[in-house]
Amino acid sequence: MRNRSSVPVLRGISIAFLSIAIVITIVALIGYSRTRNNYPSGMTIAGVPVGGVSPQIAAERVLQVYSSPIEVHYGDAVIHIDPSLVGFEVDIESMIAAADLVRTGGSFWGGFWNYLWNRQPQPVEIPLSASLSEERLVAYLQNEISARYDQPPTPAQPVPGSTTFTPGEPGRVLDIPRAVRLIEDTLRSPNNRKVVIPFQQSVAARPTIQNLEILLQQNILAAGFDGVIGVYMLDLQNGQEIHFAMDKGEPISVNPDVAFTSSSTVKIPVMVSYFIHNGSAALDETSTALILDMIRKSENPPADRLMSALDPARGPLVVTEDMRKIGLENTFLAGFFCSAEAPCPLLQRINTPANQRTDVFTDPDIFNQTTPSDSGMLLADIYQCAESGGGALIAAFPQSITSEICRRMIDFLTANKIGVLIEAGVPEGTRVAHKHGWISDPASGVIKNISDAAIVYTPGGNYVLAIYAYHPVQTVWEPVSLLFAQLSQAVYNFYNLPGQ
């Protein structure tokens, strides 16, 4: 039989346990409610840990991280960029709202049960929500970084007193498109707030054609040549030209150009005129032999035979008329060459803009004259005809002049190998299509005129170079021919810079 006195005791114990359980539950509920006011453990907003903190503190943490300056390295420069300066804005409200949805959106009692059993929730990552003004970032890169820290290339410079150029140095230019992407990635990173932005190397600038002209004039002054010298150079890639003349070391006008005795360089017009009137028929064996002897051996009888074939009486004037048709008004032949012992008569007295000048005197031969620019432009016409079928020559004589014929004319000029003058200024093996000339007094042997006109083919570019020199007393061969070589070498070095 159960003892009646034990019932109240048991009831009291049960009530005590139940009371304790209720108290514990209430305490647990209070603790859980407090933790529910904060973000769950393991949560990150935009990569920033916010577990166990309130939304307000979480927002402050995220803003602190993403408003801190980033460190940008550009070459040796270190630049700190405030994100707001480049239009970077964090949408903190949308990220907090997303985090709050995770914090309060689950089952209360389910969460409480996990809390009682100390079960940690799965980590939750709220992605970054931010915007960037690319326009403002590009403007900042251009105005604050590129403008300050880019390094322009250093152009190659002529070395005074020489025929060479110092090599230029490449520059550094900010690669803005790549820099935008890298900086944006850094602005969006909570941890890696440093970035090295890239640059592109800009090619070392070439010396200007004005640099070359100054170097050529310096070489003439250094050589001490006190006669009259004319120089014409044409870039066959872009049409830039150098054209100047000097008398006793002082620059003189080249408008109109200076008239010089053309001597044997006039055989280029003779060859051209023969092809104008004979076309491909001029490539027969006999004509080829005559042209080669005229160009390569610089013999006069073959030139007279070719002009006689144009017109037995007035062949030289036919050549002159052909040159007028392609715009060369200062180039003419007024008589056959014949010989010093048996001179030919002057067929016509020819005045040109060049030989009517009174401010400079080169005692030009009344039988044959030209100017550096006329010779250079004729060679340029032959080159353009050969390379592309263009130029004044083929435009004026389309029925007889073809690209093939122009290539053959260049081949004839290339066969002229003398190893001095323009040829002496270029490396061995360089293709030089040219005609040289000089005249010595039969009695005294004194030379007063030296000339050379060439198309020069080089790895760095092709060009025309024509040089004519006159001295009233004597054009001494050794120093003047060396001067021609130096001028030629300077032009070659301009197109083929060291390290190019």
C-alpha atoms as one frame of an Amber mdcrd trajectory, in Angstrom:
protein
   0.000   0.000   0.000   1.575   3.417  -1.283   2.444   5.927   1.379   0.093
   8.891   1.044   2.750  11.272   2.364   5.077  10.651  -0.667   2.589  12.035
  -3.229   3.067  15.719  -2.376   6.827  15.242  -2.442   6.785  13.743  -5.894
   4.422  16.396  -7.093   6.712  19.069  -5.733   9.753  17.572  -7.429   7.868
  17.391 -10.756   6.781  20.983 -10.447  10.340  21.976  -9.646  11.750  20.201
 -12.709   9.028  21.629 -14.907   9.721  25.096 -13.563  13.425  24.672 -14.201
  12.705  23.451 -17.739  10.470  26.412 -18.376  13.111  28.802 -17.039  15.800
  27.197 -19.181  13.559  27.357 -22.213  12.760  30.984 -21.589  16.437  31.779
 -21.116  17.244  29.891 -24.333  14.481  31.709 -26.180  15.805  35.021 -24.945
  19.351  34.071 -26.047  18.136  32.828 -29.404  16.080  35.971 -29.950  19.135
  38.052 -29.253  21.270  36.090 -31.697  18.480  36.319 -34.264  18.824  40.105
 -34.104  22.353  39.653 -35.459  23.579  37.940 -38.605  24.253  34.213 -38.388
  27.728  32.895 -37.879  29.695  32.465 -41.120  27.746  35.077 -43.081  29.682
  37.453 -45.363  28.441  40.530 -47.180  30.533  41.376 -50.264  33.280  39.162
 -48.869  33.318  40.965 -45.494  32.606  38.703 -42.425  29.526  39.953 -40.570
  28.520  36.861 -38.497  27.305  37.754 -35.006  27.007  41.515 -35.624  23.996
  43.736 -36.124  22.954  45.115 -39.510  24.225  48.559 -38.555  27.693  47.288
 -37.638  27.722  45.050 -40.722  26.931  48.038 -42.946  29.735  50.037 -41.329
  32.225  47.203 -41.865  31.342  46.816 -45.532  31.460  50.546 -46.188  34.780
  50.861 -44.373  36.346  48.184 -46.560  35.026  49.430 -49.894  35.558  53.120
 -49.248  39.231  52.653 -48.381  41.655  53.857 -51.069  43.229  51.319 -53.409
  46.969  51.377 -54.058  47.894  51.626 -57.726  51.429  50.955 -58.967  52.407
  52.390 -62.357  56.064  51.970 -63.109  57.881  53.437 -60.115  54.916  55.581
 -59.087  52.500  54.625 -56.283  49.088  56.301 -56.465  46.277  56.015 -53.904
  42.840  56.306 -55.455  39.724  57.112 -53.436  36.934  54.949 -54.890  34.498
  57.855 -54.881  36.806  59.843 -57.197  36.322  57.323 -59.973  32.589  56.861
 -59.427  32.655  53.594 -57.464  29.535  53.306 -55.260  28.466  50.425 -53.027
  24.720  49.656 -52.845  24.757  48.903 -49.139  20.985  49.052 -48.741  20.286
  46.219 -51.186  23.001  44.036 -49.645  21.712  44.611 -46.077  18.167  43.857
 -47.244  19.371  40.581 -48.760  21.228  39.717 -45.559  18.169  40.554 -43.424
  16.058  38.249 -45.533  18.447  35.417 -44.737  18.519  36.419 -41.045  14.742
  36.534 -40.536  13.336  34.483 -43.361  13.821  30.994 -41.883  11.539  29.079
 -39.440  11.788  30.545 -35.949  11.307  27.231 -34.161  13.500  25.350 -36.568
  16.218  27.857 -35.892  15.577  27.643 -32.188  15.910  23.851 -32.300  19.251
  24.139 -34.074  20.286  26.740 -31.506  19.462  24.350 -28.662  21.557  21.630
 -30.220  24.372  24.103 -31.057  24.092  23.387 -34.760  25.892  26.043 -36.796
  23.985  27.348 -39.849  25.353  26.948 -43.337  27.625  29.898 -44.324  25.784
  32.450 -46.423  27.523  34.801 -48.891  25.784  37.998 -49.963  27.447  39.130
 -53.215  28.749  42.642 -53.733  26.304  45.077 -55.278  28.152  48.139 -56.566
  28.408  50.398 -59.607  31.357  52.041 -61.330  31.398  55.043 -63.655  33.798
  53.860 -66.341  33.721  57.309 -67.904  35.005  58.897 -64.686  37.628  56.172
 -64.248  38.924  56.638 -67.801  39.057  60.407 -67.309  41.001  59.938 -64.060
  43.473  57.576 -65.741  44.018  59.991 -68.613  44.277  63.207 -66.607  45.847
  62.087 -63.345  48.003  59.096 -64.237  48.745  58.989 -67.959  49.325  62.740
 -68.196  51.710  62.683 -65.221  53.544  59.411 -65.453  53.657  58.382 -69.126
  57.126  58.659 -70.616  57.283  59.785 -74.250  59.787  58.013 -76.478  63.120
  59.692 -77.046  63.745  60.129 -80.769  66.977  59.124 -82.414  69.232  62.138
 -82.798  71.925  62.967 -85.337  75.446  63.045 -83.970  76.980  66.422 -84.885
  80.096  66.114 -86.992  79.277  62.553 -88.082  76.972  60.637 -90.420  75.323
  58.577 -87.679  72.376  58.815 -85.314  72.126  57.897 -81.667  69.404  55.287
 -81.122  66.214  56.526 -79.520  64.639  55.126 -76.356  61.159  53.575 -76.323
  58.496  55.316 -74.282  55.856  54.104 -71.833  52.153  54.673 -72.437  49.402
  53.605 -70.028  47.255  50.778 -71.371  43.973  52.385 -70.345  41.523  49.615
 -71.398  43.410  46.967 -69.411  43.953  49.362 -66.501  40.194  49.963 -66.276
  39.510  46.238 -65.931  42.236  45.694 -63.332  41.264  48.698 -61.230  37.607
  47.695 -61.318  38.542  44.217 -60.066  40.568  45.799 -57.262  37.766  48.156
 -56.269  35.461  45.143 -56.013  37.882  43.117 -53.887  37.629  43.267 -50.061
  41.146  41.929 -49.510  43.419  42.714 -52.464  43.435  46.509 -52.561  46.697
  46.823 -54.512  47.092  46.630 -58.272  49.869  47.030 -60.827  48.464  48.639
 -63.954  50.036  47.815 -67.309  51.670  50.002 -69.902  52.592  49.629 -73.520
  56.017  50.435 -74.863  55.874  52.981 -77.636  58.459  52.664 -80.357  61.360
  55.067 -80.193  60.577  57.945 -82.495  62.587  58.290 -85.655  64.568  61.449
 -86.228  62.661  63.926 -88.340  63.537  64.634 -91.917  64.483  68.130 -90.731
  67.097  66.481 -88.479  68.542  64.767 -91.536  68.636  67.988 -93.542  70.540
  69.737 -90.740  72.984  66.823 -90.525  73.622  66.964 -94.287  74.310  70.685
 -94.150  76.600  70.209 -91.143  78.611  67.637 -93.123  79.008  70.067 -96.002
  80.230  72.784 -93.630  82.570  70.352 -91.863  84.065  69.341 -95.217  84.914
  72.962 -95.919  83.454  72.849 -99.430  83.218  76.460-100.597  81.680  75.922
-104.020  78.039  75.462-104.969  76.335  72.207-103.969  72.736  71.103-104.476
  71.066  68.166-102.735  67.690  66.572-103.418  66.361  63.593-101.457  62.904
  62.023-101.831  61.407  59.403 -99.518  59.797  56.880-101.857  57.460  55.626
 -99.104  55.800  58.851 -97.986  56.892  61.537-100.461  58.801  63.642 -97.914
  61.721  65.470 -99.468  64.866  67.371 -98.649  65.891  70.018-101.123  68.546
  72.622-100.462  71.556  74.304-102.017  74.579  76.025-100.518  77.036  78.513
-101.948  80.300  79.041-100.056  78.726  77.339 -97.042  75.629  79.562 -96.983
  72.110  78.304 -97.800  70.601  79.730-100.978  67.137  79.553-102.478  66.065
  76.533-104.525  63.057  78.240-106.068  63.841  77.947-108.895  66.446  75.264
-108.436  70.117  75.776-109.259  71.264  74.902-112.770  74.271  72.569-113.024
  76.080  71.000-115.912  74.373  67.633-116.135  77.424  65.888-117.669  76.768
  62.134-117.860  73.704  62.176-115.592  71.832  63.487-118.640  72.162  59.993
-120.071  69.246  58.985-117.860  66.927  61.278-119.894  68.496  59.894-123.102
  67.640  56.345-122.024  64.117  57.348-120.992  63.468  59.198-124.252  64.700
  56.234-126.302  62.168  53.985-124.554  59.412  56.589-124.969  59.796  56.427
-128.735  60.571  52.742-129.127  58.704  51.011-126.319  59.517  47.333-125.878
  61.334  47.335-129.218  64.171  49.114-127.405  64.875  45.878-125.539  66.490
  44.250-128.566  70.098  43.102-128.338  71.614  46.099-130.135  69.729  48.708
-128.112  70.487  46.898-124.864  74.208  46.905-125.633  74.159  50.636-126.462
  72.257  51.530-123.277  74.574  49.427-121.132  77.674  51.072-122.643  76.123
  54.509-122.169  75.129  53.894-118.544  77.680  51.430-117.239  80.742  52.666
-119.157  79.475  56.256-119.428  80.517  56.332-123.092  79.316  59.193-125.282
  79.164  57.533-128.739  76.390  55.106-127.679  74.389  58.088-126.374  74.793
  59.871-129.718  73.700  56.737-131.581  70.582  56.401-129.449  69.700  60.083
-129.964  70.366  59.804-133.706  67.863  56.961-133.784  65.282  59.396-132.394
  66.111  62.025-135.023  69.423  62.210-136.921  69.411  66.001-136.894  67.716
  67.006-133.685  67.805  63.943-131.401  69.000  65.917-128.333  66.090  68.334
-128.731  63.683  65.365-128.859  65.049  64.299-125.475  64.538  67.857-124.194
  60.944  67.931-125.448  60.195  64.610-123.751  61.505  65.955-120.451  59.266
  69.018-120.813  56.234  66.749-121.233  56.808  65.215-117.806  57.397  68.590
-116.157  61.216  68.775-116.062  61.656  72.324-117.364  65.300  72.740-116.288
  66.701  69.617-117.985  67.855  69.750-121.586  70.285  68.565-124.248  71.078
  71.145-126.898  73.517  69.119-128.981  75.084  65.736-129.536  78.075  64.740
-127.411  80.477  64.054-130.274  84.015  64.589-128.892  86.309  67.304-127.625
  88.403  66.956-130.769  85.366  67.148-133.061  82.653  69.058-131.195  79.121
  69.067-132.494  77.253  72.284-133.145  74.825  73.791-130.661  71.345  73.068
-131.998  69.509  75.624-129.914  70.191  78.109-127.149  67.899  77.064-124.297
  66.890  79.265-121.400  65.344  77.787-118.271  64.136  79.228-114.974  67.223
  77.724-113.345  69.863  79.121-115.687  68.324  82.601-115.673  69.191  83.104
-112.034  71.747  85.831-111.354  72.324  85.228-107.643  74.339  82.034-108.110
  76.770  80.933-110.810  77.813  77.379-111.687  78.944  78.045-115.280  76.471
  75.455-116.619  77.273  73.925-119.995  75.106  75.401-122.763  74.885  71.894
-124.286  73.395  70.044-121.315  71.969  71.128-118.004  69.776  69.879-115.181
  69.033  70.513-111.531  69.206  68.167-108.523  65.410  68.207-108.208  64.844
  67.443-111.920  67.198  64.463-111.769  65.639  63.243-108.546  62.068  63.567
-109.817  62.897  61.713-113.041  64.309  58.809-111.020  61.238  58.915-108.765
  58.995  58.662-111.843  60.939  55.630-113.077  60.665  54.012-109.632  56.926
  54.633-109.305  56.361  53.310-112.816  58.354  50.163-112.013  56.769  49.522
-108.629  53.128  50.432-109.133  52.581  51.562-112.704  52.151  55.162-111.496
  53.986  58.442-111.854  54.218  61.171-114.479  56.276  59.119-116.919  53.734
  56.380-117.519  50.876  58.909-117.366  52.419  61.012-120.162  53.405  58.070
-122.368  50.995  55.182-121.673  51.317  53.720-125.179  55.045  53.064-124.917
  56.085  53.104-121.221  55.172  50.107-119.055  56.154  48.855-115.637  58.325
  46.192-117.277  60.237  48.802-119.273  60.759  50.921-116.151  62.102  47.880
-114.301  64.544  47.306-117.150  65.680  50.938-116.939  66.387  50.447-113.241
  68.324  47.284-114.075  70.472  49.285-116.509  71.157  51.922-113.835  71.948
  49.219-111.273  74.618  47.844-113.629  76.575  51.093-113.145  79.019  50.111
-110.399  81.842  52.520-109.618  82.353  52.125-105.853  82.571  55.874-105.211
  80.247  58.832-104.648  76.766  57.690-103.505  77.740  54.011-103.763  80.622
  54.519-101.336  78.241  55.649 -98.595  76.120  52.499 -98.413  76.988  48.970
 -97.263  78.331  46.554 -99.829  75.528  44.696-101.555  73.057  47.596-101.330
  71.180  48.035-104.579  71.961  51.440-106.076  70.430  52.381-109.447  72.316
  55.509-110.472  74.213  57.543-113.015  77.228  59.600-112.095  79.028  62.286
-114.000  81.968  64.670-113.934  83.757  66.834-116.462  87.464  67.568-116.559
  89.174  70.139-118.698  90.926  68.309-121.569  93.981  70.499-121.321  94.467
  70.870-117.573  92.540  67.863-116.275  90.853  70.145-113.719  87.417  68.953
-112.578  84.820  71.598-111.803  81.626  69.544-111.766  80.813  66.257-110.009
  77.341  64.743-109.829  75.512  61.549-108.944  71.799  60.729-108.974  70.503
  57.450-107.556  67.640  55.294-106.391  68.834  53.515-103.239  67.095  50.362
-101.979  67.543  49.664 -98.256  65.875  47.514 -95.563  64.595  50.619 -93.801
  63.143  52.289 -96.885  63.940  53.281-100.457  64.815  56.798-101.514  66.114
  58.982-104.328  69.273  60.984-103.748  70.762  63.481-106.205  73.885  65.528
-105.448  75.526  68.109-107.750  78.675  70.072-106.891  80.531  72.878-108.687
  83.630  74.854-107.810  84.831  77.792-109.926  88.498  76.905-109.470  88.646
  73.151-108.996  86.390  70.488-107.533  89.184  68.427-106.035  88.232  64.778
-106.456  89.342  63.254-103.187  87.623  65.536-100.642  84.529  66.133-102.783
  83.946  62.466-103.661  84.374  61.677 -99.960  81.770  64.367 -99.165  79.322
  62.679-101.567  79.932  59.381 -99.750  79.396  61.026 -96.350  76.120  62.599
 -97.445  75.023  59.249 -98.854  75.988  57.471 -95.645  74.032  59.965 -93.524
  70.882  59.368 -95.571  71.346  55.579 -95.429  71.821  55.720 -91.644  68.662
  57.838 -91.317  66.646  55.013 -92.887  68.516  52.232 -91.104  68.974  53.371
 -87.506  71.127  51.407 -85.056  69.078  48.627 -83.468  66.168  49.140 -85.871
